[in-house]
Amino acid sequence: MSESSEHSGQGHTHGVVEEVKSLEHEAEEGASARTPAIVLSGVTLVVFAILLVVMAIAFTAYYLSK
């Protein structure tokens, strides 16, 4: 892997982190029309993650009890 490709990967990651921070600040401020969509997306991701964990536990318990 070349040195230039390593730096471009870090730049992309840095850009994503900055975008997330920008969206977080925008949602906290609450003055933007995009705020409900940002918050709803965040809540959806959290609920989906919790659902995946609960389903994994349920399926594991089911298969272990057989």
Secondary structure, 3 states (H helix, E strand, C coil): CCHHHHHHHHHHHHHHHHHHHHHHHHHHHCCCCCHHHHHHHHHHHHHHHHHHHHHHHHHHHHHHHC
